[in-house]
Amino acid sequence: MIFGALLAGGVGSRMNIESMPKQFLPLGSKPVFVHTLQKFQMVSRFDAIYVGVHKDWLDFARESAAEASLGSVPVHIVAGGEDRNGTIMSIIAGIEERYGAVDDAVIVTHDSVRPFVKVSTIEANISALADCDACDTVIPATDTIVESDKGLFIDSIPERRRMFQGQTPQSFRIGALKEVYGRLSEDDKRILTDACKMFVMANRPVKLVEGDVTNIKLTTVMDYKVAQAMLESGAE
């Protein structure tokens, strides 16, 4: 089985907008997360799509998703966790409650505030798990990366050809993800917020999937303005 998992549990503190989290802000005529959800609904290989949201926004998310539903892939809105990985685990719990044991199933996790993800990128994530347990969507780094421990002096400048910028989706075999996450201490769970990094730290291979520069994440007000301009130009 194959499941989509949109992560929409954050409060968007870096956007500095008090009215609502950034994933629920209007982008054109629809909330940001609905644009993302509709991209996932274009992938017929999904058995179901889950959206993990903060408990205070469950009703809003359900109503918005119902109004904009596309296709026949079921969509389930569930309460997220305290952090990113907690939301993923909450979604997995919801999947297991409805579908039973799904350790061999694929879960494609994606930031709900990356509304311009390409359907081909989602499909490539699913295909990548044919021979591995984890994959990460990346693009080559275009700027020189400078490494500094304390932010005062340069410690090293890695070769740019070896550097990539991480995006999402990040996709996993559910059983492998549960195993890696379950081995973490509570302190590690607070520190290792990136699921692919958990695999790397456990010496488990993570395959790279080619992303796209248009797959931007709406983190700041400027990102939001760029997204509005992209939508108006037909980038979606």
N, C-alpha and C positions, 0 to 999 in steps of 0.2 A: 504494500500500500504506500501511497505518497501523500504527504500532508504539507500544506502551506502554513506558515506561522508568521503573522505580522506582529511586530513588537511595538505596541502603542501604549505602554504603561507609564512612560515618563511624564514629568510635569513641565518640561521645557524651560528650566530656570535661566538658561543662557539667552533665551529670546527676550526676556524681561517684559513679558506681556502677562498681566495678572488675570485677564478675563477667562482664558482657557489654555490648556496645553497646546503646543504648536501643531501637533498632529490633527487637531480638530479645527484649526483656523480655516476659514474659507479660502480656497484656491480656485478662482473662477466661480463656478456655481456650486461647487461641492467641497466638503472638507478635505484636507490634504490626504488623510488616510484612505478616503474612498477612492481617490485616483489610484493609489497604490493597490488597494483591494481589487479594483477592476482590472488592473494589469494581471494579477494573479488569477482572476476568474477567466482570463483568456487562455489559460493553460489547461487543456482538457485532461491532462494526465493526473491532476489532483483528485483524490477521493474526497477531500474536504479541506476547507481553509479555516484556520482559527485566527482570531484576533485577540490578543491579550491587552486589556486596558485597565487603568486604575478603577477601583471599585466605584468611585464617585461618578464615573463617566460611562458606566455600563449601559444605562438607558439611552443616553445620547448616541452612543456607538451603535447600538442595536437598531435604533430608529433610522439613523443615517444609512447604515448598511442595507436595511430593508428597502428603503426608498430608491437606492441606486443599484440594486442587485442586478447582475448580468449572468446569463447562462444558467446551467443546471448544477454547478458544483455547490454543495452545501456550505454555508458560512456559519460559524459558531463564534459568538462573542463570550469570552471568559475573563474573569478577574485575573490581573497580572500579579507578579510577585513584588518583592521589595526592591529588586534590581533587575538588570537585563536577564541574567541567567535564571533568576527566580521566576521571571515571566515565562521563559522558555519551559522551565520545569512545570509551571502551572498549566501551560498549554498541553504538554505531554500527559499530565495527569488527566486533563479533560479528554484527550484522545483515548487513553486507556479505559476511562470510565465508559465511554461510548462504544469503543471498538474492541476492547479486550487487549490481550498481549500483542504488542506491535513492535517488539525489539528489532525485527529485521526490516521494519518500515523506514522510509526516507522522510525526513522533516527538513523543509526549506525555510530557514529563518531569514527575516528581512526587516530592516528598519521601515516603519510605517511612514517616516518622513523622507523617504527616497521615492517620490512618486513617478520619476521618469525612468525607472528600471525598464529594461527591454525584455519582452517576452522571450527572446532568444537567449538572454542571459539566465533567466529562470530555467529554461529548458536545458541549457548547458550544465547547470548545477545538478539537475536530476541525472543527466547522463554521466556526469563525472563520478557518481557514486556506484557505477557498475562494478568498479574494481578497487574501491577504497571506502573508508568509513567517514571521511570528512573532506570538505573542500571549501575554499575561500575565494571570493570574487575580488580581483585586484586589477589595478592599472599600473603601467610602468611610471616610476617617479620621473617627473620632468624637471624638477628643481634639484639642485645639489642638497643633500641631506647633511646637516651638521650635528654631530653628537656632542653633548656637554652634560656632565653629571650635575653641576650646580648652576648652570646657566650663566656662568661668568667668563669662562674660557673654553676654547675648542678642545675637546678630548680626541676626537677623530672625525674624519670625513670619509665615510664608506664610498666604495665605487658605485656610482649612480646606476650602472647597468645591472647591479645586483639588488637594487632597491625597488620596491613596489608600494603603492598606496592601497591600503585595504578598504574595501567597500562591503556591501552586502548585496545579494544573499550569501549566507554561510549555511552549508547544508551538511546533514549528518545521518548516519544510521542511528536510530533512536536508542537501541541497546548499547552501542558503543558510547554515545553521549552520556547516557545515564551512568555507565560504568566509570568513565573518566571523572564526571562530576561527583559521583559518590565517593571517590577516593580523596577528595579535597577536605582539608580541615576547614572549620568555620572561618578562620583567619584567611586562608587561601581563597575561599569563596568570595570574601569581601574584596580581595585584591585582584583576582583574576576575573575581570568582568567580560573578557572576550573569550567566547567558547572555543575558537580555533587555537588561541594561545594555551588553553587547557590541554589540548591535544599535543601541541608542540612541547609543553613542559613535561608531558607524560611520554615523550619520545614516540608519539604516534604520528604517522605520515598525514599530511594535509595537502591535498592536490590544489593547484592553482587553476582558476577559471578566469578567462579574460573578461574584464568589465568594460565600462564605457565612461568617457569623461562627462557625459550628460547625466549620469546616474548620481546626481548631487544629493547631499544630505542637508536638509533645512535645519540649521543649527542657530543661526543668527538672523537678525532682522534683514541684513543684506542678502542672505540666502533666500529669504522669503520673497524679497523684491525681485531677485534674479529668477526665481521660479515663476512668479507672475509674468515676467517678461517672456520666459520660455514658453509658457502656456499660450500667451497671446500670439507668439510667432509660430505656433503649431508644432512645437518641439515634441509634444506628447504623442 
